[in-house]
């Protein structure tokens, strides 16, 4: 498990968390493996274990409402956007992307990619 490599949590804690990811996956409509992979990505970014768990769930929500093909792309997009627009919650970002995608002829993944580019410039 990739999380074990990037986390300071105890093995017992990680085993308990792994069980929790199955329930989270059912709630979000994804797999526990995707939750775990996304959590590892957020941990690499420097998030605490709790923050990374919440962010991983949000990444999977984004994957589900967008045209992203995999969790890595959805996670990377959400990371970039929230770093530049740090006053917005995950929910605000996802809801906004989804709303624009629903009302205009734009794919949510394309909107997110555009915001990633803008985020890179804004972060400088």
C-alpha positions as CSV (number, residue, x, y, z in Angstrom):
1,X,0.0,0.0,0.0
2,X,1.4,3.3,-1.1
3,X,0.0,5.2,1.9
4,X,2.3,3.2,4.2
5,X,5.3,4.6,2.4
6,X,4.3,8.2,2.8
7,X,2.5,8.2,6.1
8,X,3.8,8.3,9.7
9,X,0.7,6.4,10.9
10,X,1.1,3.2,12.7
11,X,0.5,-0.1,10.9
12,X,-2.5,-0.8,13.1
13,X,-3.9,2.7,12.3
14,X,-3.4,2.1,8.6
15,X,-5.2,-1.3,8.8
16,X,-8.1,0.3,10.5
17,X,-8.2,3.1,8.0
18,X,-8.0,0.6,5.1
19,X,-11.3,-0.9,6.4
20,X,-12.8,2.6,6.5
21,X,-11.9,3.2,2.9
22,X,-14.3,0.4,1.8
23,X,-17.2,2.3,3.5
24,X,-16.0,5.6,2.0
25,X,-15.8,4.0,-1.4
26,X,-19.4,2.8,-1.2
27,X,-20.6,6.2,-0.2
28,X,-18.7,8.0,-3.0
29,X,-19.3,5.4,-5.6
30,X,-15.7,4.4,-6.2
31,X,-13.3,1.7,-5.0
32,X,-11.3,1.6,-1.8
33,X,-8.1,1.3,-3.9
34,X,-8.9,4.7,-5.6
35,X,-9.5,6.3,-2.2
36,X,-6.2,4.9,-1.0
37,X,-4.2,6.0,-4.1
38,X,-5.6,9.5,-3.9
39,X,-4.9,9.7,-0.1
40,X,-1.3,8.8,-0.8
41,X,-1.1,11.6,-3.4
42,X,-2.4,14.1,-1.0
43,X,0.0,12.9,1.7
44,X,2.9,13.5,-0.7
45,X,1.7,17.0,-1.0
46,X,2.2,17.5,2.7
47,X,-1.4,17.2,4.0
48,X,-2.0,15.6,7.4
49,X,-3.5,12.1,7.3
50,X,-6.9,13.5,8.2
51,X,-6.7,16.2,5.5
52,X,-5.5,13.7,3.0
53,X,-8.4,11.4,3.7
54,X,-10.9,14.2,3.2
55,X,-9.2,15.4,0.0
56,X,-9.1,11.9,-1.4
57,X,-12.9,11.6,-1.0
58,X,-13.3,15.0,-2.7
59,X,-11.0,13.8,-5.6
60,X,-13.2,10.8,-6.1
61,X,-16.3,13.0,-6.1
62,X,-14.7,15.1,-8.8
63,X,-13.8,11.9,-10.8
64,X,-17.5,10.9,-10.6
65,X,-19.0,14.2,-11.8
66,X,-16.4,14.8,-14.5
67,X,-15.0,13.3,-17.7
68,X,-11.7,12.4,-16.1
69,X,-10.6,8.9,-17.0
70,X,-8.7,8.1,-13.8
71,X,-8.2,9.1,-10.2
72,X,-4.7,10.4,-10.7
73,X,-5.9,13.1,-13.2
74,X,-8.8,14.1,-11.0
75,X,-6.5,14.3,-7.9
76,X,-3.9,16.3,-9.7
77,X,-6.5,18.8,-11.0
78,X,-8.1,19.3,-7.6
79,X,-4.6,19.7,-6.0
80,X,-3.6,22.4,-8.5
81,X,-6.9,24.3,-8.3
82,X,-7.1,24.3,-4.5
83,X,-3.5,25.4,-4.1
84,X,-4.1,28.5,-6.1
85,X,-7.6,29.1,-5.0
86,X,-7.0,28.1,-1.3
87,X,-10.0,30.1,0.0
88,X,-12.3,27.7,-1.8
89,X,-13.4,24.4,-0.3
90,X,-13.2,21.2,-2.2
91,X,-17.0,21.2,-2.4
92,X,-17.0,24.7,-3.8
93,X,-14.5,23.8,-6.5
94,X,-16.3,20.6,-7.5
95,X,-19.8,22.2,-7.4
96,X,-18.6,25.2,-9.5
97,X,-16.9,22.9,-12.1
98,X,-20.0,20.7,-12.3
99,X,-22.4,23.6,-12.6
100,X,-20.5,25.2,-15.4
101,X,-20.1,21.9,-17.2
102,X,-23.9,21.2,-16.8
103,X,-25.0,24.6,-18.1
104,X,-22.5,25.2,-20.9
105,X,-21.1,23.0,-23.6
106,X,-17.8,22.4,-21.7
107,X,-16.5,19.2,-20.2
108,X,-15.7,19.4,-16.5
109,X,-12.3,17.8,-17.1
110,X,-11.5,20.5,-19.7
111,X,-12.6,23.3,-17.3
112,X,-10.5,21.8,-14.5
113,X,-7.5,21.6,-16.9
114,X,-7.9,25.2,-17.7
115,X,-8.1,26.1,-14.1
116,X,-4.9,24.1,-13.5
117,X,-3.1,26.2,-16.0
118,X,-4.5,29.4,-14.5
119,X,-3.6,28.1,-11.0
120,X,0.0,27.5,-12.1
121,X,0.3,31.1,-13.2
122,X,-1.5,32.4,-10.1
123,X,0.8,30.4,-7.7
124,X,3.9,32.1,-9.1
